[in-house]
């Protein structure tokens, strides 16, 4: 059963968090890439759209194309509050104007957030830079939701409609 994307969860996922996207190939070999933003499309409110750099994400994209399985971790750098979503219907999408519009604000906000924990802004901007022609988008419907905030409840499945950890 797919947990609903309630308003609190959507607000958290789209608040310019540190994002990592993982997939595995047909042999179970995992691959990972840094995400560059997240949004929920107006026309498909149950699907999460993840932005990433195509050159950096080619192994993830191949794995998604092969089997549709995906995991994404969203972490708030200041608090380490973390959520993991998993899905089985991931697919590549064409970047839309709204995806491109999200990239610069995402980088600005991550620069601000990481500066607060002494990460130099030039480093953050270099890490997250992606030219418009290299933007890749993968969308999926979350099947499972886990709290991954460090502590005794890390890794626990969150019940449908549960609050954020």
N, C-alpha and C positions, 0 to 999 in steps of 0.2 A: 504494500500500500504506500502510495506517495504522500509524504507529509506535506501539508499545505505551506505555501510561501506566505506566511502571515506578515502583517505590516511591520512588526518589530524585526523579524528576520530579514525582510527586504531592506529595511533601513540600515541594518548592520552590514549586510553583504555589499551594499552600494555606497558605503561611507568611506571609500578610498583606503582600503585596508591592504596589508601585505598579503598577496595571493600567490599560492603555488598550485600548479595544475599537474596532475600525474595521470599516467595511463600505462598499460602494459601490452606488449605485443602478444602474438599467438603462442609464444614460448614462455610467457609469464615474466619476461624481462621488463622491469619497470623503467620508466623514463619520466623526467620532471622538467618543468619550465616555470619561470616566474611569470605570473599574470600581470597584466598592465591595466586592469580595470574590470568592472563587472556592471552589468545592467540587466534589467528585466524588460523585455520588449512589451510594448503596449498591446500588440496583437497576439502575443502568446504569454500571458502573465504567469504561467506555470513553468516557463523555461528560463534558465539562467544563461546569460550570454557572457562568455569570458573572452577578454582581449589578450593577445600575446603577440610577440614578435615572430613572424613566420620563419626567418632564418634560425632563430634560437629554438623554435618549437617543432621543427620538422619531424623528429622522432615521435613526439606526442601526437602530432597530426596523423602520422602513418598508423599509429596504434589505435587512435580513435576511428579512423577509416576502416581498420581491420575488424574491430569488434564492438565499438560503441561504448566501451566501459571507460569511466572517468572518475577521478576523485579530485576535489578542490578544497584547499584549506585557506581559510580567511582569518587573519590574525591582526588584532589591534596592537601595534607596536608598543604603545605606552603601558598597556595593562597586561598584555599577553593573552587577553580573552580571545579564544579561538573556537571556530566552528569548522567541521569537515562535512562536506556534502559528497555523496556518491551517486552515480547514475549509470544506466546501462543503454541509454539511447542517444549518446553524444553524436553530434555531427558537425562538420564544418559548415559555416555560413559565410556568405559574402558580407564584408564589412559595410555597414550602413552609415549615413551621415551622422547619426546619433552616436555611433561607436567612435568615429573619428573625433567628434566634438568632446568626448569623454577623456581622451588621452592626455591632453595638456592639463586639465584640472586635476586629473589623477596624479600626474607627476609633480605638480605644484604642491598638492596636499601631502603626498608621501615625503617630499623634500622637507616640508614643514614638520611633519610628525617625527621623522628620523633625525632632524636637526636637534629636536628636544632631547634626544638620547645620544647626542654628540657624534652623529654620523654626518660627515661633511656634505654639504649640498652638491658640490660638483660631482662627488662620487655617486650620489643617488641619481642625479640627472643622467650621468653616463650609463649607469646600470639600467635605467628605465627608458632611455631614448629609443624611439622606433619611428622610422619614417612612415608617412601615410601609405606608401605603396607596399610596405612590408607588414602591415597590420593583418593579423589572422584572427578569426572569431570562431569559437566553438560554442554551441549551445547544447543544453541537456535539461532533462527534467529530474530534479533530485528524487532519488528513491529512498535514500537513507540519510539521516542527519545525526551527527555525533558532536558532543561537547569535547573539545580537545584542549581546553584551558588547563595549563599545568596544575596538578593537584590530585587529590584522591578520587575525583570523579572523571578524570581525563579518560577518554575512550568510551565513555558510556553513551549508548544510543539515547537520543532525546525523543521523548514521546511526542506524538502529533499535538501541535498547539502549545507545546511546552515553552517556557520562557528561555531566553538566552542564558548560557552558563556564565 
